[in-house]
């Protein structure tokens, strides 16, 4: 009888030990899958750009700042460089801080250069600096 008890103990001893290797492999596999798919889900988002149905431009209490593709700024039909445009915007702010600044950019300008014009108007003190788009 003692032999049978020994066999049962050896059989139960094998059941008590769980092999963790497949569980660890599965965990790392899932981690790798999520690490690969999450950036793809972020950049693969389908975005539909809204159509622009803007109102008519206000004519009173506004100043239009245009930026051409060659880097020249046009304010009140006067052509100037970036430093002159910054000084002109500061002067306009001292004249009337409630001006609405409308920023127009050439289609060949980079987006960053147009944002720099809006930032320039904000740095001069203007609260309302908006981009001008064309109607559809």
Residue pairs with C-beta under 8 A, 6 or more apart in sequence:
51 136
52 133
52 134
52 135
52 136
53 135
53 136
54 133
54 135
57 102
57 132
58 100
61 96
61 98
61 99
61 100
62 99
62 100
62 101
62 102
63 75
63 76
63 92
63 99
63 100
63 101
63 102
64 75
64 102
64 103
64 104
64 132
65 73
65 74
65 75
65 85
65 89
65 101
65 102
65 103
65 104
65 117
65 121
66 73
66 74
66 75
66 103
66 104
66 105
66 106
67 73
67 74
67 103
67 104
67 105
67 106
67 109
67 113
67 114
67 117
68 74
68 106
68 109
69 106
69 107
69 108
69 109
71 81
71 82
71 113
72 79
72 80
72 81
73 79
73 80
73 81
73 82
73 84
73 85
73 117
74 80
75 85
75 88
75 89
75 92
78 88
80 88
82 120
85 117
85 120
86 120
86 123
86 124
89 101
89 120
89 121
89 124
89 126
90 124
90 125
92 99
92 124
93 99
93 124
93 125
93 126
97 125
97 126
99 126
99 128
100 126
100 128
100 130
101 121
101 126
101 128
101 129
101 130
102 130
102 131
102 132
103 114
103 117
103 118
103 121
103 129
103 130
103 131
103 132
104 131
104 132
105 113
105 114
105 117
105 131
114 131
118 129
118 131
121 129
122 129
